[in-house]
Amino acid sequence: MPLFALICLDKPGHADLRRDTRAAHLEYVAATGTVAQAGPFLDDAEGMIGSLIVLDVADRAAAEDWAAADPYARAGLFASVAVHRWNKVVG
């Protein structure tokens, strides 16, 4: 299956919302079984400011559906979400 990268940037000043929904987000990641790699973007003070999620799914529609159902997205955490097909070269 193709890989898709989700580049999700948090709304400024929403660290509390991220913290409060993190457990549900991580449960969703584990339950769906389609996440190849994932982790937060950090600012210079080590605060989480977004997410990079690489999905192993059938197509762009599946990646967009996954992104829309993520508890972070459902809670309104993200200022933007970009979905790009991704080609793993190293790692």
N, C-alpha and C positions, 0 to 999 in steps of 0.2 A: 504494500500500500504506500501511497505517497506520504511525505511528511509535510506538515504545515506549521509555521511558526506564528504564534500569537504574540504580538507586542502590545502590552496593555500598560497604559500610563495612568497612575492614580490622579484623582482630583487633588489639588493642593489642600493641605490642612485636613486630610481625611485619614490620618494615621490611626485614630481611635476606631473608625469603621473597619479598617483593615484588620486590626487586632481582634475586634469583636466577631468578625466573620471568618477568621483564619481557620479555626477548627472545622467548620462546615466546608470551606474550600478544600482543605487537605483530605477530608473524607470523600468529597466528590472526585478529586484527582485519583485517589486509590480505588474507588468503586467503579469508575468508568473503564479502567484498564487500557486507555488509549494514549496515555502520556508517556512519551519517550524520554523527555528531559524537561525539567522546570526549575525555576528559582526566581527570587525577587531581584529587581533592580534596586541598587542602594545609592543614597546620596553620600556626600563626603563625610557625614557624621554617622554613617552606617544605618540610617533610617531607611525603611522600605518605601519605595516610591513607584513601584510598578512590578510587572511580572513578564517573564519570558517563558512561554510554554510551547514545547514542540510536541505536536500530536501526530500519531500514526493512524490516520483515518482514510476512508475510501475516497473522499473528494472535498472540495472547498465547502460545499453545503454542510457536510458533516462537521467540519471544523467550525463553521459559523454557528451551527446548532450547539455544539459543545460550549463555545464561548458564551453564547447567550444564556445557557443554563447554569453556568458557573455561579456559585453563591456570591462571589465578589461582584460580578456583573449584575446579578439580580438585586443586590443591596445598593447599587448605584455608586460603587467605588471608583470606577474608571472614567477618566476624562476622554480617553480614546482607546480604541482597540483596532489594531491592524492585523489582517490575516494575509500571510504570504506563503506561497509554496516554497519549500526549503529543500536544499540538496546537501546532505551530509557529505563532507569531503574528508575531514579529519576527526578522529576520536572514536 
